[in-house]
Amino acid sequence: MKRQLTMQDFVNRKKKAKTHDEGLPTTEVSDIGHFVNVAHLPKEKRVHLLENPWVPDKNYQFPVVADSSAEFLLAQERGVVPIDEMVNTQLCKERKKCRKEENEYHRRLHPIVETVILCGVQELAFRGHRDSGPLDLDSMPANGKESNFKALLRFRASGDKQLYKDIKTAPKNMLLTSWNVQNQIIEVCSDVIKENSVNSIKQAGIYSVIADSTTDISAHGQLALVIRYVTEGGHVREDMLSLIKPSQTTGAALADEIMQFLRKLVLSLTNIRGQGYDGVYTHCASHRLNLAPERALTVPGVRNMLGIVSEVSEFLSGSAARVQVLEKKVDEYVPDSCKKRVKPLCRTRWVEQHESLRTFDMF
């Protein structure tokens, strides 16, 4: 039975390879690994090693050590720490370092998240277009304009020494105050709120769907989707889950968008007990009633009358002095009237127009 290789065997082979000036190495000595650190290796030897690599036979007994390098064998003989223990020790150090950096990152991120949540709860615009560049806690911007987010963060840092230090000493890639970071935090908050709402809807069992089309500031159509349900405590809630951008505005396309969204949230369509669309699919009765009088505006007499009422109402309500004169005249000529001012005409709801006309007729 072939004996195991020792450190001395390995050193002898290295010496043999280095002092072998004539002839080519044979058997396992021609293993290319033995010539890694050999200086000035003749060209013919290099060619031979590359063209005739040593291949052990099937009965060859490999060394039991994991690494055949001289350094590793020497370390084994001297009783140095085993390689697996060295690797595990290094991995533990790296894990501790990563855990420390992660905890530090979370600590720096905490006040940023709280400020974003405060802006959202108070319905404050972030004004992200003003959030370029670092936050200077020692001076205001030259133009005097600053986003609500940075203004709140500045105010908080004035009484929080740790936050002040973090912002002053943080590297540029760790400020966490850019509009991009704000948007990422907002998206995470949105996902958490949506997940909580969906869990509550699932616990309620049955629900109703309310949808309405709207247009954002960039003139893009959106479909606001709201779920109405009753909580376990008996409270009626209406949670808006999403603003969907439909590819088409036909009834079939909008219905498909709504069903796809509900399936994505794993909300069973068989649990729907009510639907409200306010003109998304078809106009409700109140809306149709509002549309009918609007058609009457095509009659010249009606159109002129409403135009006069609108202009007079805007004139009397246009200044504080005219409002005071109107109130005095109402007290003088209609002392029993509970209304002292005219009501401007509503451009969208006929019911409100009717109320304006009644008030105008009283005066």
N, C-alpha and C positions, 0 to 999 in steps of 0.2 A: 504494500500500500504506500502510495506516494506521500511523503511528509509535507507538512505545511511550510510555506515560505516564512522566513524570519527576516528581521531587519538587516542582519549581516548578509544574507543572500541577496537582498535587494541592492545593498551598497556595492557588493562585489560585481553584480551585473552592470550597474551604472559605470563602475570603473572600467570594466571590460569593454563596454560600448565606447567609452571615451578614449581608451588607449588602443582601440582596434584601428590601426592605420592602414593595414593591408588586408585585403579580403573583405568579405561582407558578413555581417552578423547572421547567425543561423538559428534555427529552432525558435524558442520563445524570446531569445535575445533580440530578434528582429522586430519585436513588438514596437510599433512607432511611439508608444507612450513612454519608452525608456529614453528617447532621444529629444524630449521636449526641451530640456535645458542644456543640451549639448551645444557648445560653441564651435564654430568653424567646422561643421560637418561637411565632408567632401560631397561634391555634386553627385558622384556615382552612387554614394550611399543613400542620398536623399531620393534619387530616382528609384533605386532598388526597394527602398522602404515603401514608396508609393505604389510601385508596380507589383510588389510581392509582399503584401501585408501578411503578418503571421496570423494563422488561424489555428486555434487549439483543437486537438482531436477530441472525440467524444468522451474519452476516459480521463481527460485532463482534470485535475483537482484544483479549482480556483482557491485563492487565499480566502480565509474566513473573514478577513477585515473588509470593511466597506470601502475603504480608500487605500490604494496601494502606494500612495505618495510617501516619500521618505519622511516628510515632516509629520505625517499622521502616525506612521509606525514608531517614530521616535517619541512622539507624545504618548503613545500607548505604553512603551517600555518605561518611560519616566513616571508613569502614573498620573498623567494629566487628565483633567475632566473629560469623560467620553463625549463624542461629538453630538449624540442625541441630547445629552444634558446641556451642552453648550447652546444648541439650537433652541431648546425649550426655554432656557434662561433669557436668550435674546428676544424670543417671541413674547415672553412675559413683559420684558422692558418696553417693547414696542406697543403692546396692548395698553399698558399703563400710560404711556405717552399719548396714545390716540384717545384714551378715555379722558385724560386730563384736558387735552385740546378740545374734545367734544363738550365737556362740561363748561369750559371757558366760553366756547361759542354760544352755548345755550344761555349762559348768564348774560352775555352781551346782547343776545337777541330778545331776551324777555321784555325789557322796557320798550323796545321798538314795537313788538307785537301789541303790548298794552296800549301804546299811543295810537296804533292803527285801529284797534278795536274801539277806542274812545271816539275817534273821528267817525267811525261807522255808526256807533250808538247815538251820537249827537247829530248825525246827518250833516257832518261838515265836509265840504268839498276838499279833497286832498291838494288840488292845484299842482298836480305832478309836473306840469310843464315848467314850473319854477324850481324844481328840485335838482337841477344839475349842479354838480360840484359839491365839495365837502361843506359840512356845517361848521361855520366859524362862530364859536360860542362867545368870543370876546368883542365882536362888533357886528352890527347889522349890515345887510347887503347895501351896496352903494346906492341902488335905486329905491331902497326902502321897502321893496316888495319881497315877501317871503311866503312860502306855502303854509297852510294851516298845520300840516304835519310837522314841519320843521319848527314853526313857532311854538307848538305845544312841547316838542322835544327840548327846545331851548329853555322854556319855562321850567320843565321838569328837571333839567340838568342844573339849574340855578340852585336847587335845594337838595340835589343828590350828588354828593361828592364822587361816589364811585362811577356814576354815569358820566359826570363831567370828565373824569380821568380817562374813562374808556373812549369817549369821543375824541379827546385831545391826543391820546397816544396810539389810537388804533391805526394799523396800516390802511392804505387806501382801498385795499381789497377786503377790508373787514369793517368798514364804516356802517354798513347795513342800513343806510338812509336813502339809497337811490330809489327812483320811481320804479325800477324793475323789482327790487326787493319788496317794495310796498305792494305791487300788484301780485306778487307771489303769495304774500301773507293774506291779501284779500281773497285770493282764490282758495287758499286753505280754509279760511274762515267760512267761505261760501260752501265748501264741501262739508264741513262739520255741521253747519246749520241745516243744510239739505238732508244730511244723513239723519239728524235728530228728528226732523219733520217727517221723513219717510218712515222712521221707526214708530213714531206716534200714530201715523196714518194706518200702518199695518196693525197696531194694537187696537185701533178703533174698529177695524174690520171693514166697514162700509164708508163710502165717501162720495162727494159730488165734484164735478169738474166745472170750473169756470174759466173761460178763455175770452180774450179780447185783443183785437189788433191795435197796434200803436205805431208811431213813427218816432225814431230817435232824432237827436239834434243833427245828425248827418243825413237825414232824409231816407234812412233805411227802414224798411218795414220789419216789425217785430210782432211776435205772438206771445202775449203774457199769459202764462198758465198758472192758475190758482187752484188749490185743492181745499175744499171745505169739508170739515169733519168735526166730530164731537169727541172730546177727550174723555178719559176714564172718569175724570172729576165732573163731567157734565157740562164743560165749557165748549162753546162753539168757536172754532178757529178757522181762519182762512189764511193759508200759507202760500205765498207765491214761490214756486219751485224753480222757474226758469223763464228766460226770455228767449224764445226760439225764433231763429231767422228762417222763415219758410222760403223754399225755392219758388213756390207758386202760391197764389192767393185764392185758388178755387176751393170750393167746399170739400171736395174729395181729397185734395192735397193737404189741406189743413187738418182734416180728420186723420189722415195717415200720419202726419207729424205728431199729433197728440198721442195716438195709440203707440207709436214707436217709442216716444218718450216715456210713457207709463210702463211699457214692457221693459225698458232699460232700467227703470227703478224697481222692477219686480213687483209692481202693483197690479193686482188682478183686475182685468176689465169687467169681470162678472160681479165685482163688488161695487160698481158705480150705481148710485141710486138717484142721481140728479145731474142735469147739465144746464149750463147757462152760458150764452155766447154773445149776446148784445150786438148782433149784426155780423158776427164772424161767418155764420152759416146763413141765418135768416134773421130779419129784424123782429124784435119782440113786439108785443102789442103796444106798449107805451111808445116805442120808437116809431112805429107805423103811425100812431096818432099824432106824433110830433111832425112827421113828414107831410101829413095831409094839410094842415094849416100853412105849412111853408109853400105848398103849391099855390095857395091863394095869393101869394105875393106877386104872382104874374098878373093879377087884376090891377089896373092902374090906380083905382081909388084906394084899395087896401095898401098898395105899395107907397103911395104918397102920404097916406095917413101915418103909417109907421115911420116914414122918414121924418115927418114933422115932429112926432113924439120923441124920436131918438135925438134930434138936434136940440130940441128944447130941454130935454133931460140933461144932455151933456153940457149945455150952456149954464143951467142953474146949478149944476154940481161942479162946475169947473173952477170955482174960486170960493174961498172962505167968506168973502164979503157978500156974494150973491146967495150963499146958503143961509147966512144970517138974515138977509132981507126976506127970503122966502119963508123962513120959520116965523118971523114977525107977522107977515101977511097971513099965514095959515092960522096963527093964534087969533088974528083980528077977524078974519072972515069965516073960518071953520074952527071955532074953539073946541068943538067936541071931537075933532079928528085926533086919532092916536098916532097918525103919521105926519111927520113934519117935513119930509123931503121926498122928492121924486126918485123913482127907482129906474136906473138905466135899463134899456132893453137888452135882454140876453140874446146873443146871436145864434145859439145852438138849441135851446130848449124853449118850446112854445109855452109850456106852463109858466115859465119865468116871464115871458113876454106878456102873458095874460095878467099876471100880477102887476106888472109895470103899467099896463093900460088901466087897470082898476084904480091904482093910486093916482095916475094922471087925471082920470075922470073925476075923482073926488075934489081935486083942486080947481 
